[in-house]
Amino acid sequence: MSADKSTGNAVGGAAAADKLEDIAATLIEPGFLSSGDVTSNPVEMVPDEIVGVYRIERPAHTSSPLVVASPHSGRLYPPDLLDATRLDLLDLRSSEDSFMEQVLAGATMAGAALLTAQFPRVYVDVNREPFELDPGMFADPLPDGAVTDSIRISAGLGTIARVVANSEPVYDQKLAFEDAAHRIGNYYGPYHRALQRLIAEALEQFGFCLLVDGHSMPSSAVRHVRSERRPIDIVLGDCHGVTAAQTITEQAEAFFKERHYTVRRNSPYAGGFVTRHYGRPEVGVHVLQIEINRALYMDERRIEPRAGIEPLKKDIAALLCALSDTARRMAEDGTTSIRAAAE
């Protein structure tokens, strides 16, 4: 099944009528996030794969309220991006969380579904607000309702990226807003609907969901951030204790430290849009973002996996199994809120 351009056209048409806030709500605001009631606010069924957009890998038997996602490891570059960019493919790929779908492959062994974006982050970033756009990138004015001022936009990393990881500009000419609307409608929206469906399935079956959002970070981002005189290997983000029960973050931290990884919490990454938006412990949805130093498992210049990826995969598989057990136990105990989990 391929992406349907009619969705993007509908977004563009509605945008012309200054209805971006309404459109954003349909993309990212399932009712159960506010009410905690999936029955009264059902999430639409979605296919397990839309070619070029996302793929859901499921275990033989879903035995856990754990959901795992890799939003930035996609490497299927749409032709319209390749035609518009001034960069070669290797430069574009510097923004990928390359091979994270392999690092997280143990999710299914933990009884959890794994959602992977197949399109690249530089094309459209699902870990941003749906219309978090730099007005300087576009030839036409952005409609009312677009978010045009944020730290991420200033860094060139809005929903449509202005630069890649090495700060090289992606384009040498301005885009039309219709380009952004197409990407948001046909890629961003379906990914979030798939993620919402997996969260809803966990809530329907277990009354609880733990989402692990998996990312990688350039070694340069933490080169000067050290723990025990070593570079940071892992950054755990729970928005400073807001999006996941303390016991979950503590368990992940202890797991990595026992295996001699250096770990920090919430610095320099506290959690992106997915973590902030879906992390609602009060309705039983906990989200933990995990950032892994790319130097542990890949050649960052050539964008090739290294031998270190195999032991890392085993460790992450073991972590996901441990978190799966914790999520199952919390569901059985009726634990939902951060306060209840701490008691």
Disulfide bonds with the S-S distance in Angstrom:
none
